[in-house]
């Protein structure tokens, strides 16, 4: 599993728009059109389109 980093304010806004709680998710990859996040406890990964 990749280690994630805490989201920035802009990334938190994208997470809220995707119905995710920002305090429970970490960013593992931030690309031009997508952002990959991982859940802090379960390790579940999701992709958010920007």
PDB file of N, CA, C and O in Angstrom, chain B, residues numbered from 101:
ATOM      1  N   UNK B 101       0.844  -1.180   0.000  1.00  0.00           N
ATOM      2  CA  UNK B 101       0.000   0.000   0.000  1.00  0.00           C
ATOM      3  C   UNK B 101       0.884   1.236   0.000  1.00  0.00           C
ATOM      4  O   UNK B 101       1.891   1.288   0.707  1.00  0.00           O
ATOM      5  N   UNK B 102       0.509   2.223  -0.789  1.00  0.00           N
ATOM      6  CA  UNK B 102       1.265   3.458  -0.841  1.00  0.00           C
ATOM      7  C   UNK B 102       0.939   4.322   0.371  1.00  0.00           C
ATOM      8  O   UNK B 102      -0.167   4.278   0.909  1.00  0.00           O
ATOM      9  N   UNK B 103       1.913   5.094   0.781  1.00  0.00           N
ATOM     10  CA  UNK B 103       1.710   6.010   1.890  1.00  0.00           C
ATOM     11  C   UNK B 103       1.146   7.314   1.350  1.00  0.00           C
ATOM     12  O   UNK B 103       1.660   7.862   0.375  1.00  0.00           O
ATOM     13  N   UNK B 104       0.101   7.805   1.977  1.00  0.00           N
ATOM     14  CA  UNK B 104      -0.546   9.014   1.522  1.00  0.00           C
ATOM     15  C   UNK B 104      -0.086  10.232   2.285  1.00  0.00           C
ATOM     16  O   UNK B 104       0.575  10.134   3.319  1.00  0.00           O
ATOM     17  N   UNK B 105      -0.453  11.394   1.747  1.00  0.00           N
ATOM     18  CA  UNK B 105      -0.149  12.668   2.394  1.00  0.00           C
ATOM     19  C   UNK B 105      -1.453  13.383   2.708  1.00  0.00           C
ATOM     20  O   UNK B 105      -2.486  13.129   2.089  1.00  0.00           O
ATOM     21  N   UNK B 106      -1.386  14.278   3.678  1.00  0.00           N
ATOM     22  CA  UNK B 106      -2.579  15.030   4.046  1.00  0.00           C
ATOM     23  C   UNK B 106      -3.007  15.931   2.889  1.00  0.00           C
ATOM     24  O   UNK B 106      -2.157  16.505   2.209  1.00  0.00           O
ATOM     25  N   UNK B 107      -4.307  16.060   2.658  1.00  0.00           N
ATOM     26  CA  UNK B 107      -4.790  16.873   1.536  1.00  0.00           C
ATOM     27  C   UNK B 107      -4.676  18.368   1.811  1.00  0.00           C
ATOM     28  O   UNK B 107      -4.769  18.820   2.952  1.00  0.00           O
ATOM     29  N   UNK B 108      -4.471  19.125   0.727  1.00  0.00           N
ATOM     30  CA  UNK B 108      -4.464  20.581   0.806  1.00  0.00           C
ATOM     31  C   UNK B 108      -5.911  21.080   0.833  1.00  0.00           C
ATOM     32  O   UNK B 108      -6.843  20.281   0.738  1.00  0.00           O
ATOM     33  N   UNK B 109      -6.096  22.366   0.960  1.00  0.00           N
ATOM     34  CA  UNK B 109      -7.441  22.939   1.019  1.00  0.00           C
ATOM     35  C   UNK B 109      -8.190  22.664  -0.287  1.00  0.00           C
ATOM     36  O   UNK B 109      -9.366  22.299  -0.257  1.00  0.00           O
ATOM     37  N   UNK B 110      -7.522  22.836  -1.435  1.00  0.00           N
ATOM     38  CA  UNK B 110      -8.175  22.590  -2.727  1.00  0.00           C
ATOM     39  C   UNK B 110      -8.549  21.119  -2.878  1.00  0.00           C
ATOM     40  O   UNK B 110      -9.607  20.792  -3.415  1.00  0.00           O
ATOM     41  N   UNK B 111      -7.676  20.235  -2.402  1.00  0.00           N
ATOM     42  CA  UNK B 111      -7.967  18.813  -2.473  1.00  0.00           C
ATOM     43  C   UNK B 111      -9.118  18.446  -1.548  1.00  0.00           C
ATOM     44  O   UNK B 111      -9.919  17.572  -1.881  1.00  0.00           O
ATOM     45  N   UNK B 112      -9.216  19.097  -0.393  1.00  0.00           N
ATOM     46  CA  UNK B 112     -10.320  18.852   0.526  1.00  0.00           C
ATOM     47  C   UNK B 112     -11.649  19.232  -0.117  1.00  0.00           C
ATOM     48  O   UNK B 112     -12.649  18.537   0.062  1.00  0.00           O
ATOM     49  N   UNK B 113     -11.662  20.333  -0.867  1.00  0.00           N
ATOM     50  CA  UNK B 113     -12.887  20.768  -1.557  1.00  0.00           C
ATOM     51  C   UNK B 113     -13.313  19.710  -2.569  1.00  0.00           C
ATOM     52  O   UNK B 113     -14.499  19.398  -2.674  1.00  0.00           O
ATOM     53  N   UNK B 114     -12.349  19.151  -3.321  1.00  0.00           N
ATOM     54  CA  UNK B 114     -12.675  18.095  -4.279  1.00  0.00           C
ATOM     55  C   UNK B 114     -13.222  16.857  -3.576  1.00  0.00           C
ATOM     56  O   UNK B 114     -14.137  16.211  -4.087  1.00  0.00           O
ATOM     57  N   UNK B 115     -12.677  16.521  -2.419  1.00  0.00           N
ATOM     58  CA  UNK B 115     -13.164  15.363  -1.670  1.00  0.00           C
ATOM     59  C   UNK B 115     -14.590  15.576  -1.179  1.00  0.00           C
ATOM     60  O   UNK B 115     -15.415  14.665  -1.244  1.00  0.00           O
ATOM     61  N   UNK B 116     -14.877  16.764  -0.695  1.00  0.00           N
ATOM     62  CA  UNK B 116     -16.227  17.069  -0.221  1.00  0.00           C
ATOM     63  C   UNK B 116     -17.219  16.981  -1.380  1.00  0.00           C
ATOM     64  O   UNK B 116     -18.330  16.481  -1.205  1.00  0.00           O
ATOM     65  N   UNK B 117     -16.825  17.464  -2.565  1.00  0.00           N
ATOM     66  CA  UNK B 117     -17.695  17.382  -3.734  1.00  0.00           C
ATOM     67  C   UNK B 117     -17.940  15.931  -4.144  1.00  0.00           C
ATOM     68  O   UNK B 117     -18.976  15.615  -4.728  1.00  0.00           O
ATOM     69  N   UNK B 118     -16.983  15.047  -3.836  1.00  0.00           N
ATOM     70  CA  UNK B 118     -17.117  13.624  -4.159  1.00  0.00           C
ATOM     71  C   UNK B 118     -17.748  12.838  -3.011  1.00  0.00           C
ATOM     72  O   UNK B 118     -17.738  11.607  -3.023  1.00  0.00           O
ATOM     73  N   UNK B 119     -18.288  13.532  -2.034  1.00  0.00           N
ATOM     74  CA  UNK B 119     -18.962  12.935  -0.870  1.00  0.00           C
ATOM     75  C   UNK B 119     -18.018  12.097  -0.007  1.00  0.00           C
ATOM     76  O   UNK B 119     -18.408  11.055   0.518  1.00  0.00           O
ATOM     77  N   UNK B 120     -16.784  12.555   0.134  1.00  0.00           N
ATOM     78  CA  UNK B 120     -15.806  11.906   1.010  1.00  0.00           C
ATOM     79  C   UNK B 120     -15.450  12.849   2.144  1.00  0.00           C
ATOM     80  O   UNK B 120     -15.405  14.064   1.951  1.00  0.00           O
ATOM     81  N   UNK B 121     -15.198  12.307   3.314  1.00  0.00           N
ATOM     82  CA  UNK B 121     -14.819  13.110   4.471  1.00  0.00           C
ATOM     83  C   UNK B 121     -13.294  13.274   4.454  1.00  0.00           C
ATOM     84  O   UNK B 121     -12.579  12.284   4.607  1.00  0.00           O
ATOM     85  N   UNK B 122     -12.774  14.503   4.270  1.00  0.00           N
ATOM     86  CA  UNK B 122     -11.340  14.717   4.083  1.00  0.00           C
ATOM     87  C   UNK B 122     -10.453  14.231   5.230  1.00  0.00           C
ATOM     88  O   UNK B 122      -9.292  13.894   4.998  1.00  0.00           O
ATOM     89  N   UNK B 123     -10.968  14.187   6.453  1.00  0.00           N
ATOM     90  CA  UNK B 123     -10.125  13.764   7.569  1.00  0.00           C
ATOM     91  C   UNK B 123      -9.895  12.255   7.570  1.00  0.00           C
ATOM     92  O   UNK B 123      -9.027  11.765   8.292  1.00  0.00           O
ATOM     93  N   UNK B 124     -10.665  11.507   6.765  1.00  0.00           N
ATOM     94  CA  UNK B 124     -10.535  10.061   6.715  1.00  0.00           C
ATOM     95  C   UNK B 124      -9.737   9.575   5.507  1.00  0.00           C
ATOM     96  O   UNK B 124      -9.483   8.376   5.390  1.00  0.00           O
ATOM     97  N   UNK B 125      -9.333  10.482   4.599  1.00  0.00           N
ATOM     98  CA  UNK B 125      -8.671  10.093   3.357  1.00  0.00           C
ATOM     99  C   UNK B 125      -7.332  10.802   3.208  1.00  0.00           C
ATOM    100  O   UNK B 125      -7.174  11.942   3.645  1.00  0.00           O
ATOM    101  N   UNK B 126      -6.370  10.123   2.590  1.00  0.00           N
ATOM    102  CA  UNK B 126      -5.052  10.678   2.299  1.00  0.00           C
ATOM    103  C   UNK B 126      -4.825  10.637   0.787  1.00  0.00           C
ATOM    104  O   UNK B 126      -5.326   9.741   0.106  1.00  0.00           O
ATOM    105  N   UNK B 127      -4.078  11.597   0.267  1.00  0.00           N
ATOM    106  CA  UNK B 127      -3.807  11.682  -1.168  1.00  0.00           C
ATOM    107  C   UNK B 127      -2.552  10.873  -1.486  1.00  0.00           C
ATOM    108  O   UNK B 127      -1.499  11.087  -0.885  1.00  0.00           O
ATOM    109  N   UNK B 128      -2.671   9.936  -2.445  1.00  0.00           N
ATOM    110  CA  UNK B 128      -1.499   9.160  -2.839  1.00  0.00           C
ATOM    111  C   UNK B 128      -0.967   9.590  -4.204  1.00  0.00           C
ATOM    112  O   UNK B 128       0.217   9.403  -4.486  1.00  0.00           O
ATOM    113  N   UNK B 129      -1.827  10.167  -5.062  1.00  0.00           N
ATOM    114  CA  UNK B 129      -1.373  10.637  -6.359  1.00  0.00           C
ATOM    115  C   UNK B 129      -2.286  11.770  -6.817  1.00  0.00           C
ATOM    116  O   UNK B 129      -3.510  11.643  -6.802  1.00  0.00           O
ATOM    117  N   UNK B 130      -1.672  12.880  -7.223  1.00  0.00           N
ATOM    118  CA  UNK B 130      -2.434  14.041  -7.677  1.00  0.00           C
ATOM    119  C   UNK B 130      -1.999  14.361  -9.104  1.00  0.00           C
ATOM    120  O   UNK B 130      -0.951  14.970  -9.318  1.00  0.00           O
ATOM    121  N   UNK B 131      -2.808  13.947 -10.078  1.00  0.00           N
ATOM    122  CA  UNK B 131      -2.494  14.147 -11.481  1.00  0.00           C
ATOM    123  C   UNK B 131      -3.332  15.282 -12.051  1.00  0.00           C
ATOM    124  O   UNK B 131      -4.122  15.906 -11.342  1.00  0.00           O
ATOM    125  N   UNK B 132      -3.148  15.538 -13.342  1.00  0.00           N
ATOM    126  CA  UNK B 132      -3.832  16.655 -13.980  1.00  0.00           C
ATOM    127  C   UNK B 132      -5.352  16.509 -13.947  1.00  0.00           C
ATOM    128  O   UNK B 132      -6.054  17.460 -13.605  1.00  0.00           O
ATOM    129  N   UNK B 133      -5.861  15.346 -14.293  1.00  0.00           N
ATOM    130  CA  UNK B 133      -7.310  15.161 -14.391  1.00  0.00           C
ATOM    131  C   UNK B 133      -7.898  14.318 -13.261  1.00  0.00           C
ATOM    132  O   UNK B 133      -9.115  14.302 -13.078  1.00  0.00           O
ATOM    133  N   UNK B 134      -7.060  13.625 -12.508  1.00  0.00           N
ATOM    134  CA  UNK B 134      -7.561  12.751 -11.447  1.00  0.00           C
ATOM    135  C   UNK B 134      -6.739  12.910 -10.173  1.00  0.00           C
ATOM    136  O   UNK B 134      -5.631  13.447 -10.181  1.00  0.00           O
ATOM    137  N   UNK B 135      -7.319  12.426  -9.087  1.00  0.00           N
ATOM    138  CA  UNK B 135      -6.628  12.402  -7.799  1.00  0.00           C
ATOM    139  C   UNK B 135      -6.946  11.059  -7.143  1.00  0.00           C
ATOM    140  O   UNK B 135      -8.114  10.705  -6.981  1.00  0.00           O
ATOM    141  N   UNK B 136      -5.908  10.316  -6.767  1.00  0.00           N
ATOM    142  CA  UNK B 136      -6.106   9.025  -6.113  1.00  0.00           C
ATOM    143  C   UNK B 136      -5.956   9.216  -4.611  1.00  0.00           C
ATOM    144  O   UNK B 136      -5.004   9.836  -4.138  1.00  0.00           O
ATOM    145  N   UNK B 137      -6.921   8.669  -3.873  1.00  0.00           N
ATOM    146  CA  UNK B 137      -6.922   8.795  -2.419  1.00  0.00           C
ATOM    147  C   UNK B 137      -7.035   7.411  -1.795  1.00  0.00           C
ATOM    148  O   UNK B 137      -7.548   6.475  -2.409  1.00  0.00           O
ATOM    149  N   UNK B 138      -6.547   7.300  -0.567  1.00  0.00           N
ATOM    150  CA  UNK B 138      -6.593   6.039   0.171  1.00  0.00           C
ATOM    151  C   UNK B 138      -7.190   6.320   1.543  1.00  0.00           C
ATOM    152  O   UNK B 138      -6.896   7.344   2.160  1.00  0.00           O
ATOM    153  N   UNK B 139      -8.040   5.393   2.021  1.00  0.00           N
ATOM    154  CA  UNK B 139      -8.676   5.545   3.324  1.00  0.00           C
ATOM    155  C   UNK B 139      -7.650   5.285   4.417  1.00  0.00           C
ATOM    156  O   UNK B 139      -6.843   4.363   4.298  1.00  0.00           O
ATOM    157  N   UNK B 140      -7.669   6.077   5.472  1.00  0.00           N
ATOM    158  CA  UNK B 140      -6.684   5.969   6.553  1.00  0.00           C
ATOM    159  C   UNK B 140      -6.712   4.622   7.255  1.00  0.00           C
ATOM    160  O   UNK B 140      -5.655   4.087   7.590  1.00  0.00           O
ATOM    161  N   UNK B 141      -7.885   4.064   7.486  1.00  0.00           N
ATOM    162  CA  UNK B 141      -8.003   2.842   8.290  1.00  0.00           C
ATOM    163  C   UNK B 141      -8.133   1.581   7.449  1.00  0.00           C
ATOM    164  O   UNK B 141      -7.447   0.594   7.715  1.00  0.00           O
ATOM    165  N   UNK B 142      -8.998   1.592   6.443  1.00  0.00           N
ATOM    166  CA  UNK B 142      -9.278   0.363   5.695  1.00  0.00           C
ATOM    167  C   UNK B 142      -8.308   0.131   4.540  1.00  0.00           C
ATOM    168  O   UNK B 142      -8.146  -1.008   4.102  1.00  0.00           O
ATOM    169  N   UNK B 143      -7.659   1.181   4.036  1.00  0.00           N
ATOM    170  CA  UNK B 143      -6.746   1.037   2.910  1.00  0.00           C
ATOM    171  C   UNK B 143      -7.437   1.037   1.557  1.00  0.00           C
ATOM    172  O   UNK B 143      -6.796   0.809   0.531  1.00  0.00           O
ATOM    173  N   UNK B 144      -8.744   1.293   1.547  1.00  0.00           N
ATOM    174  CA  UNK B 144      -9.509   1.341   0.298  1.00  0.00           C
ATOM    175  C   UNK B 144      -9.029   2.520  -0.544  1.00  0.00           C
ATOM    176  O   UNK B 144      -8.803   3.610  -0.017  1.00  0.00           O
ATOM    177  N   UNK B 145      -8.871   2.306  -1.856  1.00  0.00           N
ATOM    178  CA  UNK B 145      -8.417   3.351  -2.755  1.00  0.00           C
ATOM    179  C   UNK B 145      -9.549   3.784  -3.663  1.00  0.00           C
ATOM    180  O   UNK B 145     -10.342   2.958  -4.116  1.00  0.00           O
ATOM    181  N   UNK B 146      -9.625   5.088  -3.933  1.00  0.00           N
ATOM    182  CA  UNK B 146     -10.627   5.643  -4.844  1.00  0.00           C
ATOM    183  C   UNK B 146      -9.953   6.667  -5.740  1.00  0.00           C
ATOM    184  O   UNK B 146      -8.931   7.252  -5.384  1.00  0.00           O
ATOM    185  N   UNK B 147     -10.548   6.872  -6.917  1.00  0.00           N
ATOM    186  CA  UNK B 147     -10.067   7.873  -7.863  1.00  0.00           C
ATOM    187  C   UNK B 147     -11.140   8.936  -8.015  1.00  0.00           C
ATOM    188  O   UNK B 147     -12.306   8.632  -8.267  1.00  0.00           O
ATOM    189  N   UNK B 148     -10.729  10.187  -7.859  1.00  0.00           N
ATOM    190  CA  UNK B 148     -11.638  11.330  -7.975  1.00  0.00           C
ATOM    191  C   UNK B 148     -11.265  12.086  -9.245  1.00  0.00           C
ATOM    192  O   UNK B 148     -10.099  12.431  -9.439  1.00  0.00           O
ATOM    193  N   UNK B 149     -12.244  12.347 -10.115  1.00  0.00           N
ATOM    194  CA  UNK B 149     -11.981  13.148 -11.310  1.00  0.00           C
ATOM    195  C   UNK B 149     -12.171  14.619 -10.971  1.00  0.00           C
ATOM    196  O   UNK B 149     -13.089  14.989 -10.239  1.00  0.00           O
ATOM    197  N   UNK B 150     -11.299  15.441 -11.508  1.00  0.00           N
ATOM    198  CA  UNK B 150     -11.348  16.885 -11.209  1.00  0.00           C
ATOM    199  C   UNK B 150     -12.262  17.601 -12.176  1.00  0.00           C
ATOM    200  O   UNK B 150     -12.429  18.817 -12.082  1.00  0.00           O
TER     201      UNK B 150
END
